[in-house]
Amino acid sequence: MLDVIDFMERMGGDAQLSLASDSQLAEALSLTDISTELQSVVLAKDAARLEALLGTKPVCIMVAPPGPPGFEPLHAPFPATPPPPPLPEEEWEQYQRES
């Protein structure tokens, strides 16, 4: 399974491989240890069958680059420090009496 995932990752990062013709892609696949069944699925560009054979669905995570120099977001997405946990009732009443 990892062989086909590694191949597809390589394919996504290699412009020549991602734009390769079917024959070039078949040649590149033949040089791998990927099973012939998976090779034919990749060549057919059959995503549903690939998901079924691998037993998983693809996941894509995108990370946005930081803004230009000097750019400050309007607000932080999360507080810098998490709020303290709520006080137990006894301590809260004592705190209110002392304040």
N, C-alpha and C positions, 0 to 999 in steps of 0.2 A: 504494500500500500504506500509506504513512504517513497518508494522509487517513482511512482507516478506523480505524487505530490511534489517531490523534488524536481522532476522533469517539468511539470507545469509551472513551478516557481521560476525555474531557469528560463522557460519559454516566455514568461511575462516580463522578465528582466532583460531579455536579449532581443533587440529589435529585428535582427535578421531571422531568428527562429520564430518570433511571433508573426512575422509576415511571410514565412516560408510557404512554398507551394505544397500540395499534398504529397508529392513524391519526395521533396526535401524533408518534410516532416516525417514521412514513413522511414526514410533513411536514418534520421536522427533517432527515432524510436527504436529502430533495429539494433542500434549500438548500446541499448540499455538492457537491464535485466527485467524490464516490465513484461508481464505476461502478454501473450498474443491477443487474448481477449480484451485486456485493458488497452493495448495498442490500437485495436480496431475501434474501440469506443472513442478514444481520443481523436483518431483520424476522422471518425464520423461526426465529431463535435456533438456527441449525444450526452448532454449534461445530466439528463434524468437517469440514463442508464449508468453513468459514472457514479452518481450519487448512490444508486442502488448497489452497485458492486463494492463501493467503499464503505457503505453503511453510514454515510454522513452527508451533511449538506455543507456547501462552501460558506465561509465566513469572511467578510471583508471589513477590515478596520482601517479607518482613515484618521490620520493625525494631522491637524492643521498646523502649518508652520507659524512661528511667532510673527507678529506684525512688523512693520518697518521700525528702524531705530527711533526711539523717542515715543513710540506708540504705547499708550496706556489704556487698558480696557476701562470701560465706564464703571464697571463694578466687578468685584471678584466673584467667580462662580460659587465658591465655597467660603465660609468664614475661615480666617487665618488660623484661629484656634477654635476647637469645638466648645460649645457652651458646657458649663459644669453640670454634673448630674443634679437632679432635684434633691433638696434636703429632705430627710425623713421628717414627718410632721412635728415631732417633738423639737427637733433642732430648728425648724422653721419658726415655731412659736417662740422659742428662746431668742432667736435672732430678731424677731419683730419686737419683743419686749426690750431688748438691749438697744434697739435703734431709736 
